[in-house]
Amino acid sequence: MTSKAPVQPPELGDLRKEIDRIDEAMHGLLMERGEIIDRLIAVKKSQETGSAFRPMREADMMRRLVKRHKGILPLDTVESIWRVIISTFTYVQSPFSVHADLSAGDALMRDSARFHFGFTVPFIPHMGAAGVVEAVSTSKGDLGLVPAIAVAGTGAWWSALEFDAAPKIIARLPFVERADHPAALPVFVISRVAADAMATEAEVWSIRVSGWGAGPAQALQAKADFIAVPDRAFDGAALLVTVPKDTSMDAIGEILVNAGATVRSTALVGSHATRYTVAANKS
């Protein structure tokens, strides 16, 4: 009986040649993507206005990325690569700057901005959300990044978004949430985008109430994410409430009233994709 010859392991040089071949193919595909973007620019000049950022499309792209990803390459790495590709090509289509509120921490906000928008897009820091909103309001297509959490000493910055002509909250970052995310600070993105580009799975409302206290806060917390700041009138509060797609603003108002609060005013100030969460260290 003739024994089979042992299988020879691949040569190191051959494996490196395979890597070089793949690198060249990846670069070629990026250049091909650039050619398509060049054609897209001509179309958009006649059909679209405002920010080139497309929050619903980007949220869908990142969800598909997570669902198909496997292997030894960490999700953090592949997500950051895709974010740089997407954001850079968006910038090429229509140059924009990112205005960021550093009040929750310089390092945390810079990590989020650079992870999601790379280093090509100009980064403009502000100390306070009001400055970010003002800068975005006077721009043609800039983005604003504001912490989506309560920050001590900040007021109801979102009240400036209540007017029809004002920019709105169009996204919540990160698109893909996990406990060990390298840019985990929850961030609202503020800008103007075309109505058909908006992600409308979760609505964001500015609500003013009187009779605010522990009872209404606990009742609301069981149903929705929110930020609350004191409102001196009528023992009240100014709220920024994210209404999930399985409920409505009427239901939120009913929760507040049943808990003893009075709803004084409401205004829709934006919307974003539903929070998409995956297990930590997915690979």
C-alpha positions in Angstrom: 0.0 0.0 0.0 1.5 3.3 -1.1 1.3 6.0 1.6 0.2 9.5 0.6 2.9 12.2 0.5 2.4 14.7 3.3 0.7 17.9 2.4 3.2 20.7 2.2 2.2 23.9 4.0 2.1 27.0 1.8 5.2 29.0 1.4 5.3 32.3 3.4 6.1 34.2 0.2 3.1 32.7 -1.6 0.8 33.8 1.2 2.2 37.3 1.1 1.6 37.4 -2.6 -2.0 36.5 -1.9 -2.3 39.4 0.5 -0.8 41.8 -2.0 -3.3 40.6 -4.6 -6.2 41.2 -2.2 -4.8 44.6 -1.2 -4.6 45.7 -4.9 -8.2 44.4 -5.5 -9.5 46.3 -2.5 -7.8 49.5 -3.7 -9.2 49.0 -7.2 -12.7 48.6 -5.8 -12.3 51.8 -3.8 -11.2 53.7 -6.9 -14.2 52.2 -8.8 -16.4 53.4 -6.0 -14.9 56.8 -6.4 -15.8 56.8 -10.1 -19.4 56.0 -9.3 -19.5 58.8 -6.7 -18.2 61.2 -9.3 -21.2 60.3 -11.5 -23.5 60.6 -8.4 -22.3 64.1 -7.7 -23.5 65.3 -11.1 -26.9 63.7 -10.5 -27.2 65.2 -6.9 -26.4 68.7 -8.1 -29.7 68.8 -9.9 -31.8 66.7 -7.6 -30.8 67.2 -3.9 -30.0 70.0 -1.5 -28.8 70.2 2.1 -26.5 67.7 3.8 -25.1 64.8 1.8 -25.4 62.7 5.0 -28.0 60.0 4.5 -28.8 58.6 8.0 -31.3 55.9 7.1 -29.1 54.5 4.3 -26.0 54.6 6.6 -27.8 52.9 9.4 -29.0 50.1 7.0 -25.4 49.7 5.7 -24.0 49.3 9.1 -26.7 46.8 10.1 -25.9 44.7 7.0 -22.2 44.9 7.8 -22.7 43.4 11.2 -25.0 40.7 10.0 -22.6 39.4 7.4 -19.4 39.8 9.3 -17.4 36.8 10.5 -13.9 35.6 11.0 -10.9 36.9 13.0 -11.1 40.5 12.0 -12.6 42.4 15.0 -16.0 44.1 14.4 -14.5 47.3 15.8 -11.9 47.4 12.9 -14.3 46.6 10.1 -16.9 49.1 11.4 -14.3 51.9 11.6 -13.0 51.1 8.1 -16.5 51.3 6.7 -17.2 54.5 8.6 -14.1 56.2 7.1 -15.0 55.0 3.6 -18.6 56.1 3.9 -17.9 59.5 5.5 -15.0 60.3 3.2 -17.0 59.7 0.1 -19.9 61.7 1.6 -17.4 64.6 2.1 -16.2 64.2 -1.5 -19.8 64.6 -2.7 -20.4 67.7 -0.6 -17.8 69.0 1.7 -18.9 69.5 5.3 -17.5 70.1 8.8 -18.4 68.3 12.0 -19.2 70.6 14.9 -18.8 68.8 18.3 -19.9 69.7 21.8 -17.1 68.7 24.2 -19.1 69.2 27.4 -19.3 65.5 28.1 -15.5 65.1 27.7 -13.0 66.1 25.0 -11.6 62.6 24.5 -14.9 60.9 24.4 -16.4 63.2 21.8 -13.2 63.3 19.7 -13.2 59.5 19.7 -16.8 59.4 18.4 -16.2 62.0 15.8 -13.0 60.4 14.4 -14.4 56.9 14.6 -17.5 57.8 12.6 -16.2 60.5 10.3 -12.5 59.9 10.0 -9.8 62.6 9.7 -10.6 64.0 6.3 -13.8 65.7 7.5 -12.9 69.0 9.4 -13.5 68.8 13.2 -14.6 72.0 14.9 -14.9 71.9 18.8 -17.4 73.8 20.8 -17.9 74.0 24.6 -21.7 73.6 24.7 -24.5 72.3 22.6 -25.9 75.8 21.9 -22.8 76.7 19.9 -23.0 73.5 17.9 -26.7 74.2 17.0 -25.9 77.8 16.0 -23.0 76.7 13.8 -25.1 74.1 12.1 -28.0 76.4 11.7 -25.9 78.9 9.7 -24.2 76.3 7.6 -25.2 74.8 4.3 -24.7 71.2 5.2 -22.5 70.8 8.3 -23.2 68.2 11.0 -23.4 68.8 14.7 -22.6 66.2 17.4 -24.2 66.6 20.8 -24.1 64.1 23.7 -27.3 62.1 23.8 -27.1 62.0 27.6 -27.6 64.5 30.4 -24.6 66.7 31.0 -24.5 68.8 34.2 -24.9 72.5 33.6 -26.4 72.3 30.1 -29.8 73.8 29.3 -32.5 72.7 27.0 -30.4 73.2 23.8 -33.0 71.2 21.8 -35.5 74.1 22.1 -33.6 75.8 19.2 -34.6 72.9 17.0 -38.4 73.4 17.4 -38.8 75.9 14.5 -39.6 74.7 11.0 -36.5 76.2 9.5 -34.2 74.9 12.2 -31.9 71.8 11.7 -33.1 68.6 13.3 -31.8 65.5 15.1 -31.2 63.1 12.2 -29.2 60.2 13.8 -28.0 58.7 17.0 -24.4 57.3 17.1 -23.0 54.7 17.3 -25.2 53.1 14.6 -24.2 49.7 16.1 -24.2 49.6 19.9 -22.3 47.2 22.1 -20.8 47.3 25.6 -17.2 47.4 24.4 -17.6 49.9 21.5 -14.5 52.0 21.1 -16.6 55.1 20.6 -19.5 54.3 22.9 -20.5 57.9 23.9 -24.2 58.2 22.8 -24.3 61.1 20.4 -27.1 62.9 18.5 -26.3 64.1 15.0 -27.9 67.4 14.1 -28.3 68.7 10.5 -30.6 69.3 7.6 -31.3 66.5 5.2 -33.9 65.7 2.6 -37.1 64.4 4.0 -36.8 61.1 2.1 -33.3 60.5 3.6 -34.5 60.8 7.2 -34.5 57.8 9.5 -37.9 57.9 11.1 -38.0 54.7 13.2 -37.7 56.6 16.5 -39.0 60.2 16.9 -37.4 62.8 19.1 -39.7 65.3 20.9 -39.1 68.5 22.9 -41.6 68.5 25.7 -42.2 71.0 28.5 -44.1 69.9 31.6 -45.1 71.2 34.9 -45.3 69.1 38.0 -42.1 67.3 37.2 -40.8 65.0 39.9 -39.7 61.4 40.8 -43.1 59.9 39.8 -43.3 61.2 36.2 -39.5 60.6 35.8 -39.9 56.9 36.8 -43.0 56.4 34.7 -41.4 57.9 31.6 -38.1 56.0 32.1 -40.0 52.7 31.8 -41.1 53.6 28.3 -38.6 55.9 26.7 -35.1 57.4 26.8 -35.1 61.0 27.8 -33.0 64.0 29.0 -34.5 66.4 31.5 -33.4 69.8 32.6 -35.1 72.0 35.2 -37.6 74.6 34.0 -38.3 77.2 36.6 -41.9 77.7 35.6 -44.5 75.7 37.5 -42.0 73.3 39.0 -41.4 72.0 35.6 -38.8 70.5 33.3 -37.8 70.6 29.7 -37.5 67.1 28.3 -35.9 65.7 25.2 -37.7 62.4 24.7 -37.0 59.6 22.2 -40.3 58.0 21.3 -39.7 54.4 20.1 -41.5 53.1 17.0 -43.8 50.8 19.0 -45.4 53.8 20.8 -46.6 57.3 20.1 -46.3 60.9 21.4 -49.9 60.6 22.6 -49.0 57.6 24.7 -46.0 59.4 26.2 -48.3 62.3 27.1 -50.7 60.0 28.7 -47.9 58.4 30.8 -46.8 61.8 32.0 -50.3 63.0 32.9 -51.2 59.7 34.7 -48.0 60.2 36.8 -49.1 63.7 37.9 -47.4 66.0 35.4 -49.0 68.5 33.0 -47.8 68.6 29.4 -47.5 72.3 28.5 -46.0 72.0 25.0 -44.6 69.5 22.5 -42.6 69.8 19.3 -41.1 67.2 17.0 -37.3 68.0 16.8 -36.0 65.0 14.9 -35.9 61.3 14.4 -33.3 58.6 13.9 -32.9 54.8 13.3 -33.9 52.4 16.0 -30.9 51.5 18.3 -29.3 48.4 16.9 -27.4 46.4 19.6 -25.1 43.4 19.2 -23.2 41.3 21.7 -19.8 42.5 22.8 -16.7 41.2 21.0 -18.6 39.9 18.0 -16.3 38.5 15.4 
